[in-house]
Amino acid sequence: MQEPLETDTNVRLDSDTATINNISRQYVDLKPDTPYTLSAWAKTDKVTGDPGAQVYPYEFNGMSAGGRLTWTGTGEWKEQRLVFRTGADGNGRINFRLYGATGTVWFDDLRLSEGAHLPQKVFARRYQKGLVLIRPNAGVGFGDDTAKTVKLPGRYRPVDVNGVPGAARGDVRLRNGEAAVLVRYTREG
């Protein structure tokens, strides 16, 4: 197994035509059926066209929840991340390029690491006597291995699928794409 991809070299791409401008095709040998996080920083100057400056995983047979990190316009350094899961074959490559666009882009600090490492927010809405939490899908599956503990703003009772409140608690574990309905704990019930 090869070491994860990590670059510390700043790369600049200039394009005055909307052709494909691949600068790198870094081949990697990853674990099969495993989530990975791809992150990169980019700075843009007048990147116009569709889709623009990109970093993305490619040629991982059976890959799920992939996608592309894409930047356009003029902007200072900005990090983006995406999570993908390799298929039965962990062999593929990471590309960075300008595609269908003109302008200048600088790429830096490309990283590929095992696991899902997204700054993921849990959305909450308080009600007079309850709380609803939603952890949006981050594209890495829905299994127990995606569970994260969320601190509650007090003591709450999670409501099960039949509408029955459980034991009072100060936190709850949510898997990727999961939600919880909680009622405020009172000593009377």
N, C-alpha and C positions, 0 to 999 in steps of 0.2 A: 504494500500500500504506500503510495507516494504521500509526502507531506502536503498539508493543505496549501492552497494557493495564497500567497501574500506578496504584494509588491510594495516597495517603498520608493519606486521611481516615478516621477511625475512625467507624463507623456502628453504631448500636444499634437492635435490633429487640426490641419487647416484644409478647407475644401472650398473651391469656387465653382464646383459642379455638384449636382445632386446624384452622384454615382456612389457606389459602395466603396467605403474607405476603411477596410479592416486593417488594424494595426497589429493585432495579436490574436493568435489562436493557441491558447495555452491548453494543451491536452492534460487531463487529469484522470487518475484511476481511483475511484471512490468506492465506498462500501455499497453493495446493492441494497435496494429498498430501505434507504436511510434518508432522513431529512438533512438538508444542508442549507446554510444561510450564505448568500452572496451579497456582499456590500461593496460600495465604491463611492468615492467622492468625485465630483466634477464641478468645473467652473466653465461657464459658457460666455461667448461673445458673438452676438448676432447669429445664433444658430436658428435658421429658418428652414422649413420643410417638414415633411412627415415621413418617418417618425422622429428623426433627429439624432442626437448623440445617444449611444446605447452601450450597455454592458449586459450580457445575458448568458445563461447556460444553453448548450446546444449538443445535439447528437447523443443524449442519454436515452437509450431505447427504453420506452415505457415510463418516461419521466412524467410525474404528475405535479400539478400546481406550479408550473414554471412561470415564465413571463419574461419581461425585460425591464431593466432600469432605464429610464428615458429622461433626457433633459433637452429643453429648447429655450430659445430666447437669449437674454443676456442676464447673467446672474453670478453672484459670488459662490464660493465653495459650498456645496450642499451634498449631504450624504443621503443615499437611498439604500434600501435593503429589500431583498426578496427571499422567500423560502421556497425550495423545491424538494421533491423527493425523487431519488434515483429509482429506476425500475429494476428489473431482474439483472440488468447489466449496469455496472457503475462506471463504465468508461464513457467519456465524452470530452467536451472542451468548453472553455470560457472565452467568449469573444468580447472585444470592445471596438467600437466603430462609429463613424458618421454614416448615416444611411438615408438617402432621399433628401439630403439637407446640405446647406452651405453654411459657412461660418467657421468658428474656432472653438474647440473644446480642449480642456486639460483634464486628464484622468489621473487620479492618485489614490493610493491606499486601497487597492482592490484586495478583498479578503474572501476566502471561502472556508467556512468552518462547519464542522459537523454539529447538527442540532438546529433547532429553531431559536434564533436570537433576534426577536423583533421587539422593539419597544411597543408593547401592546397595551392599550387602555381598556379597562373594564368600565362600561357605561353603567351609570346608576341613576335611578329616579326614585326619590323619596315620596311617599304618600303619608297621610296623617297617621296611619297605623301600620305602615308597611314599607317595604323596599324591594325594588326589582333590579337585579344585576344582569348584565349581558356581556359576555366575552365574545367578540366577533371572531369569525373564522379567519385564521391566519394562513390557511392553505397547507397545513402539515398533517392532516388527519384529525381524528376525533378520539383517539384512544386515551387510556389512563396515563400514558407517558406524557401527555400534553397538559396535565392538570397543574394548576397554580393556586396557591392559597391567597385569598383576598380577605384583608382585615375589614371587619364591619364597624360602623360608627356607633357601637353599643351592642346590647344583647338582642339577638333576633332568633326566631324559630323558623327554619326552612319548611316550606309547605310541599308535601309530596304530591305525586300525580293524582291522588284521590282527594286532595284538598285538606289533608290532615297535617296539622303543624307538628314538627319534630321537637327534639330537645333544644333548649336555648343554648346559643353559642356566640362567640365573639369573632368567628371567622368562618369562611366557607371555601371549599375547593371547587373550582370550575375548570372543566376541560375545554379545549379549543371548540368554539361554536356553541357553548352551553350557556344556559341562563338559569337564574334562581329567583323564586318568589319567596320573600321572607316577611313574617309579621313580627311587629315589635313585641318584645317580651315584657310582660307585666306579671307581677307576683300573683295576680288573681287568675291568670290563665294563660 
